[in-house]
Amino acid sequence: MFNEENEEAHANLAKLGLGKFYKRWHRCLTTMPKIILGENIV
């Protein structure tokens, strides 16, 4: 069984990892359609 401190630390790590992944994924989602549509990326 996890104690609460471990769970909290794990949740924070997961949030950090998801945040980084989400930003990267979001940037990919916003730039890819522009490349496909042939728009200039600012």
C-alpha positions as CSV (number, residue, x, y, z in Angstrom):
1,M,0.0,0.0,0.0
2,F,1.1,3.5,-0.7
3,N,1.3,6.1,2.0
4,E,-0.2,9.5,1.2
5,E,3.1,11.2,0.7
6,N,4.2,8.7,-2.0
7,E,0.8,9.1,-3.7
8,E,1.1,12.8,-3.7
9,A,4.7,12.8,-5.0
10,H,3.7,10.3,-7.8
11,A,0.7,12.5,-8.7
12,N,2.9,15.5,-9.0
13,L,5.4,13.7,-11.2
14,A,2.7,12.4,-13.4
15,K,1.2,15.9,-13.7
16,L,4.6,17.3,-14.7
17,G,5.1,14.5,-17.3
18,L,1.7,15.0,-18.7
19,G,2.2,18.7,-18.8
20,K,5.3,18.4,-20.9
21,F,3.8,15.8,-23.1
22,Y,0.6,17.9,-23.5
23,K,2.5,21.0,-24.5
24,R,4.5,19.0,-27.1
25,W,1.4,17.3,-28.4
26,H,-0.5,20.6,-28.5
27,R,2.3,22.3,-30.5
28,C,2.3,19.3,-32.9
29,L,-1.4,19.5,-33.4
30,T,-1.3,23.3,-34.0
31,T,1.6,23.2,-36.4
32,M,0.9,20.1,-38.4
33,P,-2.4,21.3,-40.0
34,K,-0.7,24.5,-41.0
35,I,2.1,22.6,-42.7
36,I,-0.4,20.4,-44.5
37,L,-2.5,23.4,-45.6
38,G,0.7,25.1,-46.7
39,E,0.3,28.1,-44.4
40,N,3.4,30.0,-43.2
41,I,4.1,29.2,-39.6
42,V,4.9,32.3,-37.5
